[in-house]
């Protein structure tokens, strides 16, 4: 996977890349359904997500 694409996709969707990636990595082990995984996509996360 190209890490730069993750960073740029996060930026395009109004996310701060480090904060978004940390958010994803913290929640990924608990995802159990397709909806859980989709909620982690940068265009589905709130730009104001907690740091």
N, C-alpha and C positions, 0 to 999 in steps of 0.2 A: 504494500500500500504506500502510496506516495504521501508522506507527511505534509508536504507543502500544500497539497490539495486540501487536506483537512483544515489547515490554517486559513487558506484563502476562502474556503467555503464558509467557515465560521465568520470571517470578516464580512463577507458579502451579505450574510444573514444577520448582521448587527451584533454579533457576539464578540467578546474579547476572547481570542483563541485559547489562551492558557486557562482561563476560568471555565470556558465551555468544556475543554478536554478533561479538566479535573472533575467537573460535574459528571461527565459521561463515565469516566473510569471509576468514580465512587459508586455509581448506580448500576453499572453494567452487570456486576455479579448477582444483583437482585432481580434482574429482568427475567420474566417468565413467559411473556407472550409477545406476539408481534406488535401489539399496541405499546407494550413497555419499551421495546426497541425503537419504535417509530417516535415515541415521545422524546428520545434522546437526540434525534436529528437536529442540527442547528436551526433549521427553519421552523421547528416545533417548540423550541425552548424560548422562554422569555428573556429578552436582553437584560432584564433586571434580576436575573437569577442570583441567589445569594452567593457570596464569595467564600 
